[in-house]
Amino acid sequence: MGAEKVTLVKDAASRHRHLKNLLRDLKALQLMLDNDLFENDVQRIGAEQEFCFVDAHWRPAPVLMEVLERINDEHFTTELARFNMEINLDPVLFKGRCLSELESTLSNYLRRADEAANQVGAHALLCGILPTIRYGDINYDNLTPLPRYRALMELLHELHRGLFEFRIDGPDEVVINDGLALFEASNTSFQVHLQIPAPLFSQYYNWSMAVTGPLLSASTNSPLLLGKRGWRETRIALFQQSIDTRSTSEMVRERSPRVCFGTGWVEQSILDIFKDDIARHRVMLASTREEDPLQVLAEGGVPKLYSLSVHNGTVYRWNRPCYGITDGKPHLRIEMRVLPTGPSVIDEVANAAFWLGMMKGMPDDYADIKNKMAFDNVKENFFRAARHGMGSYLWWGTPARRYPAAELLLKELIPIAREGLQKANIAAQDTSRYLDIIQERVETGRTGSQWQLSSLEQLCKEGKKEEALVATTAAMFNRQQQAMPVHQWPLAGLDEAGSWKNRYWTVEQIMSTDLFTVNENDPVDFAANLMDWRNVRHLPVENEKGQLVGFITASMLLRFYSQSENHPVRASVGEIMNTDLFFILPEMSTVEALHLMRDRKLGYLPVMRNGNLIGLVTEYDFVNVAAHLMKEIFSTQ
């Protein structure tokens, strides 16, 4: 997706040419497998670190290009949105102190990114989905200004035949009806690579799929989207839906989405996966670099397999098979894509150590896992873990039965990982350092997701959700600087949200969103009772299409009942409502909204986006802000 030398496949001729190139690459790969040309005697690991930028108010900061210019290091590269960045780490041998070296390298790179971001008023933050990201941040103004990204967005919308709809059925159901494919930019992840001997690739790939669900259950860090509680790892659902170009009929035919867990066990080799992906998914991008891989092989060289690599980059398996070349030798590896960014560098490396240890420690009786576990159970584990995290019940064993995630991890998989790291000759202190973190995290149940949700719940008792989200984000950054694993983090405090500018700067931060409405044809008595039941003074009025057509207030009802002899007994809301409305956008500053209410002598302002009512600002909201401001002022005197 981020490769420089690619072009969009938009016509039949380019598709024909690229498919021919793909078939040649597959034939070359088959010859390389048949002739045992892969590097199998060493094992390397690698990683890709995605992260986001936040401004002084803990909101997304679109400073990517400015930061890249200041760093000027090829390890740092672009991501889809201007408020994200990626770091590509050099591969290292999987042995000795490689894990602590990975932690040190990551910390150094992130410190450089943060220092460069500071120069343009921003910070680098590790978070799977930024709690403070808003609908208004997901727009093409924040798309990274490179032609390939805009072309890719246009192609995704063309293939999807319109705008994207997102539905994530968490505790606070997230429904976005006019979304962009760019919503995927809300996600950041920590991707770990492991080199696999070619003859054993299918065994290790199948085992990796088997442990993905349990791994994810202990690693979740993305429970919030647009201020709402989704899955414990909301990234999983959001990514799949944002890249899903299938039509309704294709879904009925159970065609696999581009973001997928897989369609079954791998039977023979890595070729099975590549062939399946080419068969199922339309060619989107083509390499502009030409190569005849069969000729390269005939001349004793190592082909780049450009076409296959580009197509593989447009199919997003959570366990992605990869072909690469290191020091002139070809190799195969698995890229583990389920791990979220954060909560801290040490947590990320612990997650990596857990997966790597499980991979190296694969028990002999699981080498042919096809005969021990049903693929459907393994796939179900993955989605259960994404939804419920440590609250999952996961299938395992023969015969299969469901275990609480913590029990499966503590009794079965963490011991396997310890044995695997020992088998890989990882330094004993590294094994203890990182796997003890996993064990303590599981024992306490304090994943990154749980920390965010517990912090939010506590903060919402003290203030509005928007300032709670800001405080949670600020606290996340503060604790990351302490190099402390998340299970040891104290919950966020409301004071960490900072000054009033961070908490009350825009209407979106102070508006009420839990609104009760009436229909224009409802009786006035119903509106009066609803106001009494819910202790509100303003009610939006909608028509049969759900469109806002007016407002009814407590003062209107008072006038109505004081003059009831002049009104029909069965008067409807529509007869007395106010239809002279002033709409504002959620991005309007609170100061502007306050001036508007004062100048127009208004008691309320409906907040609209794309013609839909999304919130309400009333006099009470400003009284609440004033109370907090006065408390802040007097506490500093």
Stockholm file with secondary structure:
# STOCKHOLM 1.0

chainA/1-637         MGAEKVTLVKDAASRHRHLKNLLRDLKALQLMLDNDLFENDVQRIGAEQEFCFVDAHWRPAPVLMEVLERINDEHFTTELARFNMEINLDPVLFKGRCLSELESTLSNYLRRADEAANQVGAHALLCGILPTIRYGDINYDNLTPLPRYRALMELLHELHRGLFEFRIDGPDEVVINDGLALFEASNTSFQVHLQIPAPLFSQYYNWSMAVTGPLLSASTNSPLLLGKRGWRETRIALFQQSIDTRSTSEMVRERSPRVCFGTGWVEQSILDIFKDDIARHRVMLASTREEDPLQVLAEGGVPKLYSLSVHNGTVYRWNRPCYGITDGKPHLRIEMRVLPTGPSVIDEVANAAFWLGMMKGMPDDYADIKNKMAFDNVKENFFRAARHGMGSYLWWGTPARRYPAAELLLKELIPIAREGLQKANIAAQDTSRYLDIIQERVETGRTGSQWQLSSLEQLCKEGKKEEALVATTAAMFNRQQQAMPVHQWPLAGLDEAGSWKNRYWTVEQIMSTDLFTVNENDPVDFAANLMDWRNVRHLPVENEKGQLVGFITASMLLRFYSQSENHPVRASVGEIMNTDLFFILPEMSTVEALHLMRDRKLGYLPVMRNGNLIGLVTEYDFVNVAAHLMKEIFSTQ
#=GR chainA/1-637 SS CCCSSEEECCSHHHHHHHHHHHHHHHHHHHHHHHTTCSCCSCCEEEEEEEEEEEETTSSBCCCHHHHHHHHCCTTEECCSBTTEEEEECCCEESSBTHHHHHHHHHHHHHHHHHHHHHTTTEEEECCSBCTTCCGGGSSGGGBCSCHHHHHHHHHHHHHHTSCEEEEECSSSCEEEEEECGGGGGGBCBEEEEEEECGGGHHHHHHHHHHHHHHHHHTTCCBCEETTEECCTBHHHHHHHHHTCCCCHHHHHTTCCCSEESCSSCCCSCHHHHHHHHHHHSCCCEEESSCCCHHHHHHTTCCCCCHHHHHHHTTSEESEEEEEEEETTEEEEEEEECCCBSCSCHHHHHHHHHHHHHHHHTCCGGGTTGGGTSCHHHHHHHHHHHHHHGGGCEEEETTTTEEEEHHHHIIIIIHHHHHHHHHHTTBCHHHHHHHHHHHHHHHHHTCCHHHHHHHHHHHHHTTSCHHHHHHHHHHHHHHHHTTTCCGGGCCCCCGGGGCSHHHHHSBHHHHCBCSCCCEETTSBHHHHHHHHHHHTCSEEEEECTTSCEEEEEEHHHHHHHHHTGGGSCTTCBHHHHCBCCCCCBCTTSBHHHHHHHHHHHTCSEEEEEETTEEEEEEEHHHHHHHHHHHHHHHHHTC
#=GC SS_cons         CCCSSEEECCSHHHHHHHHHHHHHHHHHHHHHHHTTCSCCSCCEEEEEEEEEEEETTSSBCCCHHHHHHHHCCTTEECCSBTTEEEEECCCEESSBTHHHHHHHHHHHHHHHHHHHHHTTTEEEECCSBCTTCCGGGSSGGGBCSCHHHHHHHHHHHHHHTSCEEEEECSSSCEEEEEECGGGGGGBCBEEEEEEECGGGHHHHHHHHHHHHHHHHHTTCCBCEETTEECCTBHHHHHHHHHTCCCCHHHHHTTCCCSEESCSSCCCSCHHHHHHHHHHHSCCCEEESSCCCHHHHHHTTCCCCCHHHHHHHTTSEESEEEEEEEETTEEEEEEEECCCBSCSCHHHHHHHHHHHHHHHHTCCGGGTTGGGTSCHHHHHHHHHHHHHHGGGCEEEETTTTEEEEHHHHIIIIIHHHHHHHHHHTTBCHHHHHHHHHHHHHHHHHTCCHHHHHHHHHHHHHTTSCHHHHHHHHHHHHHHHHTTTCCGGGCCCCCGGGGCSHHHHHSBHHHHCBCSCCCEETTSBHHHHHHHHHHHTCSEEEEECTTSCEEEEEEHHHHHHHHHTGGGSCTTCBHHHHCBCCCCCBCTTSBHHHHHHHHHHHTCSEEEEEETTEEEEEEEHHHHHHHHHHHHHHHHHTC
//
